[in-house]
């Protein structure tokens, strides 16, 4: 399993942001196999973690045309900076 960790510093978030975020979460889960998607914001700091079975699913999600448009809006409007990390998840049972 893999986790995508998205960390960002937000600018002012508008209604379009919230509707787009909801749509992106639904799309990731319903069409690309995302297992879980959790996001929290505290002040101007946002972190979102999504869980996936494969890197192929993550790559397909990244290439989705709606997601690409949302990414562009994020870069130009909603976030002053951001960072994405992809990590392999090792369960406690494996240690």
GROMACS elastic network, one bead per residue, 0.5 to 0.9 nm:
[ bonds ]
;  ai    aj funct       b0    kb
    1    51     6  0.69894   500
    1    52     6  0.57406   500
    1    54     6  0.63911   500
    1    55     6  0.87371   500
    1    87     6  0.87231   500
    1    88     6  0.60512   500
    1    89     6  0.54402   500
    1    90     6  0.75848   500
    2    50     6  0.83023   500
    2    51     6  0.56999   500
    2    52     6  0.51531   500
    2    53     6  0.61485   500
    2    54     6  0.65286   500
    2    55     6  0.72344   500
    2    58     6  0.87745   500
    2    86     6  0.68386   500
    2    87     6  0.56003   500
    2    89     6  0.53122   500
    2    90     6  0.87618   500
    3    49     6  0.64597   500
    3    50     6  0.54916   500
    3    52     6  0.62056   500
    3    53     6  0.88276   500
    3    85     6  0.81278   500
    3    86     6  0.56959   500
    3    87     6  0.53559   500
    3    88     6  0.63763   500
    3    89     6  0.65218   500
    4    48     6  0.79407   500
    4    49     6  0.55572   500
    4    50     6  0.52436   500
    4    51     6  0.64959   500
    4    52     6  0.79737   500
    4    58     6  0.81713   500
    4    84     6  0.69240   500
    4    85     6  0.57690   500
    4    87     6  0.65805   500
    5    47     6  0.71059   500
    5    48     6  0.58823   500
    5    50     6  0.68057   500
    5    83     6  0.80774   500
    5    84     6  0.56437   500
    5    85     6  0.50712   500
    5    86     6  0.62279   500
    5    87     6  0.78983   500
    6    39     6  0.89132   500
    6    46     6  0.79245   500
    6    47     6  0.55316   500
    6    48     6  0.50640   500
    6    49     6  0.63298   500
    6    50     6  0.85865   500
    6    82     6  0.71341   500
    6    83     6  0.58610   500
    6    85     6  0.65696   500
    6    86     6  0.88167   500
    7    45     6  0.74314   500
    7    46     6  0.57182   500
    7    48     6  0.66167   500
    7    49     6  0.88161   500
    7    81     6  0.85175   500
    7    82     6  0.54776   500
    7    83     6  0.52644   500
    7    84     6  0.64816   500
    7    85     6  0.85368   500
    8    44     6  0.81268   500
    8    45     6  0.58960   500
    8    46     6  0.51500   500
    8    47     6  0.64603   500
    8    48     6  0.88353   500
    8    79     6  0.63839   500
    8    80     6  0.75394   500
    8    81     6  0.56691   500
    8    83     6  0.63647   500
    8    84     6  0.87411   500
    9    43     6  0.89936   500
    9    44     6  0.54154   500
    9    46     6  0.62542   500
    9    47     6  0.89921   500
    9    78     6  0.86346   500
    9    79     6  0.56305   500
    9    80     6  0.56473   500
    9    81     6  0.54799   500
    9    82     6  0.63136   500
   10    13     6  0.72403   500
   10    41     6  0.88466   500
   10    43     6  0.85385   500
   10    44     6  0.50073   500
   10    45     6  0.62370   500
   10    46     6  0.68885   500
   10    74     6  0.89254   500
   10    77     6  0.89771   500
   10    78     6  0.57626   500
   10    80     6  0.59133   500
   10    81     6  0.75086   500
   10    82     6  0.85952   500
   11    44     6  0.70862   500
   11    77     6  0.71901   500
   11    78     6  0.50972   500
   11    79     6  0.52780   500
   11    80     6  0.60663   500
   12    44     6  0.86420   500
   12    77     6  0.82286   500
   12    78     6  0.64079   500
   12    79     6  0.83370   500
   13    16     6  0.80276   500
   13    17     6  0.59440   500
   13    18     6  0.76286   500
   13    77     6  0.85254   500
   13    78     6  0.59911   500
   13    79     6  0.87702   500
   14    17     6  0.53179   500
   14    18     6  0.68462   500
   14    78     6  0.82858   500
   15    18     6  0.52414   500
   15    19     6  0.63222   500
   15    20     6  0.84988   500
   16    19     6  0.52339   500
   16    20     6  0.59043   500
   16    21     6  0.84095   500
   17    20     6  0.51274   500
   17    21     6  0.59860   500
   17    22     6  0.85808   500
   17    70     6  0.87168   500
   17    73     6  0.86585   500
   17    74     6  0.84420   500
   17    78     6  0.73729   500
   18    21     6  0.51129   500
   18    22     6  0.62264   500
   18    23     6  0.86528   500
   19    22     6  0.51651   500
   19    23     6  0.62136   500
   19    24     6  0.86544   500
   20    23     6  0.50400   500
   20    24     6  0.60659   500
   20    25     6  0.85902   500
   20    70     6  0.69984   500
   21    24     6  0.51182   500
   21    25     6  0.62007   500
   21    26     6  0.86699   500
   21    70     6  0.83161   500
   22    25     6  0.52545   500
   22    26     6  0.62960   500
   22    27     6  0.86312   500
   23    26     6  0.51682   500
   23    27     6  0.60511   500
   23    28     6  0.85665   500
   24    27     6  0.50612   500
   24    28     6  0.60378   500
   24    29     6  0.85737   500
   24    66     6  0.79484   500
   24    67     6  0.66918   500
   24    70     6  0.80733   500
   25    28     6  0.52184   500
   25    29     6  0.62458   500
   25    30     6  0.84848   500
   25    34     6  0.86647   500
   25    37     6  0.67982   500
   26    29     6  0.52897   500
   26    30     6  0.57926   500
   26    31     6  0.79986   500
   27    30     6  0.52608   500
   27    31     6  0.54218   500
   27    32     6  0.69241   500
   27    34     6  0.88262   500
   27    61     6  0.87140   500
   27    67     6  0.88466   500
   28    31     6  0.57909   500
   28    33     6  0.64864   500
   28    34     6  0.54170   500
   28    35     6  0.87270   500
   28    37     6  0.84716   500
   28    50     6  0.89897   500
   28    61     6  0.66686   500
   29    32     6  0.59021   500
   29    33     6  0.53046   500
   29    35     6  0.63983   500
   29    36     6  0.72863   500
   29    37     6  0.78450   500
   30    33     6  0.64297   500
   30    34     6  0.75360   500
   31    34     6  0.81453   500
   31    61     6  0.86932   500
   32    52     6  0.88917   500
   32    57     6  0.59990   500
   32    58     6  0.78557   500
   32    60     6  0.72627   500
   32    61     6  0.61226   500
   33    51     6  0.89848   500
   33    52     6  0.67224   500
   33    53     6  0.76020   500
   33    57     6  0.67104   500
   33    58     6  0.88503   500
   34    37     6  0.71999   500
   34    50     6  0.67524   500
   34    51     6  0.58221   500
   34    52     6  0.50088   500
   34    53     6  0.76201   500
   34    57     6  0.78116   500
   34    58     6  0.83094   500
   35    50     6  0.72999   500
   35    51     6  0.53369   500
   35    52     6  0.56937   500
   35    53     6  0.76368   500
   36    49     6  0.80436   500
   36    50     6  0.55105   500
   36    51     6  0.53101   500
   36    52     6  0.77341   500
   37    48     6  0.71585   500
   37    49     6  0.58399   500
   37    51     6  0.66294   500
   38    47     6  0.83329   500
   38    48     6  0.55427   500
   38    49     6  0.53846   500
   38    50     6  0.63591   500
   39    46     6  0.72154   500
   39    47     6  0.56521   500
   39    49     6  0.63655   500
   39    50     6  0.85196   500
   40    45     6  0.83677   500
   40    46     6  0.57434   500
   40    47     6  0.55999   500
   40    48     6  0.64270   500
   41    44     6  0.69091   500
   41    45     6  0.55754   500
   41    47     6  0.65039   500
   41    48     6  0.86773   500
   42    45     6  0.53239   500
   42    46     6  0.64587   500
   42    47     6  0.88452   500
   43    46     6  0.80937   500
   51    89     6  0.87884   500
   52    55     6  0.75369   500
   52    57     6  0.69348   500
   52    58     6  0.69983   500
   53    56     6  0.86260   500
   53    57     6  0.72896   500
   53    58     6  0.87217   500
   54    57     6  0.54299   500
   54    58     6  0.67685   500
   54    59     6  0.89250   500
   55    58     6  0.50171   500
   55    59     6  0.61564   500
   55    60     6  0.85985   500
   55    86     6  0.89353   500
   56    59     6  0.50804   500
   56    60     6  0.61377   500
   56    61     6  0.85487   500
   57    60     6  0.51441   500
   57    61     6  0.61310   500
   57    62     6  0.86007   500
   58    61     6  0.50752   500
   58    62     6  0.61239   500
   58    63     6  0.86858   500
   59    62     6  0.50692   500
   59    63     6  0.63070   500
   59    64     6  0.88700   500
   60    63     6  0.51772   500
   60    64     6  0.64049   500
   61    64     6  0.52856   500
   61    65     6  0.89578   500
   61    67     6  0.72819   500
   62    65     6  0.84917   500
   62    67     6  0.66018   500
   62    68     6  0.70090   500
   63    66     6  0.87169   500
   63    67     6  0.71568   500
   63    68     6  0.65970   500
   64    67     6  0.52069   500
   64    68     6  0.61615   500
   64    69     6  0.88095   500
   65    68     6  0.50230   500
   65    69     6  0.63550   500
   65    70     6  0.87043   500
   66    69     6  0.51624   500
   66    70     6  0.62721   500
   66    71     6  0.86310   500
   67    71     6  0.60644   500
   67    72     6  0.86281   500
   68    72     6  0.62973   500
   68    73     6  0.87688   500
   69    72     6  0.51224   500
   69    73     6  0.63740   500
   69    74     6  0.86292   500
   70    73     6  0.51095   500
   70    74     6  0.61222   500
   70    75     6  0.86890   500
   71    75     6  0.62324   500
   71    76     6  0.86548   500
   72    75     6  0.51186   500
   72    76     6  0.61240   500
   72    77     6  0.82510   500
   73    76     6  0.51497   500
   73    77     6  0.54496   500
   73    78     6  0.66389   500
   73    79     6  0.86014   500
   74    77     6  0.54449   500
   74    79     6  0.54264   500
   74    80     6  0.85583   500
   75    78     6  0.66236   500
   75    79     6  0.57961   500
   75    80     6  0.72786   500
   75    81     6  0.75613   500
   75    82     6  0.83389   500
   76    79     6  0.72519   500
   76    80     6  0.82303   500
   77    80     6  0.78510   500
   79    82     6  0.67476   500
   90    93     6  0.81707   500
   90    94     6  0.64616   500
   90    95     6  0.78050   500
   91    94     6  0.54648   500
   91    95     6  0.72557   500
   92    95     6  0.54901   500
